[in-house]
């Protein structure tokens, strides 16, 4: 069985570093990670989306997109 490095697999499936496809993938991944971190922190503090929105000056609809 042949093994492949993670970098090689990523290059083949997502695109090489610096290509538009890879840049979009990495940007969307970072946004998702940030959203999950915010959600986790909100839930740990037992806040609703609406309560968090009031604390940070955003509407619930903006929070729910995370």
N, C-alpha and C positions, 0 to 999 in steps of 0.2 A: 504494500500500500504506500503510495506516494504522499508525502506531507507538503504543505504549503505554508509559507509564513503569513501572518495576519496582514502585513502590509501588501503582499502580493494579491491576496484574496480581495482586500479592499480596493486595490487599484483595478482589478478585473471587474468587480461587481459595481463599484460606485464611480470609478474614474480616478485617474491619477491626480495627485495633489497639485492644485493650481488650475485645474480645468474648471470651467463653469459648473459642470454637473457635480463635481466634488464639493465646490464652494457652496452651492445651494444645499446639498445634503448636510454638510457640516453646520451651516447656519441654522437650518431647521432643527437639527439635533440639539444644538445649543439652546435654542428657544424652548424646545420641549423639556430639556433638563431644568432650565430656570423655572418653567411653569410647574413642573412636578415638585421642585423645592419649595416654591411659594405655597402650593397646595398642602404639602406636608406640614410646613410651619403653621399655616392657618389651622389645620386640623388639630395639631398638637396644642394649640392655644384655645381650642374649642370656639373658634370664630366662624360665623356664617360668611358666605361671600359678600352679603350686604354689609355686615359689620366691618369686614376688612376694607371694603370699598369706602366706607365712611372714614375709617382711620387714615387712608392714603389719598383721599380726595378723588376717588374714581366711582363710577357707577357699577352696580352689580353685573350688568351685561359685559362690561370690560373685564371684570374679574373672572366671570364664567368662561371666557375664551381661553383662559390659561389652562 
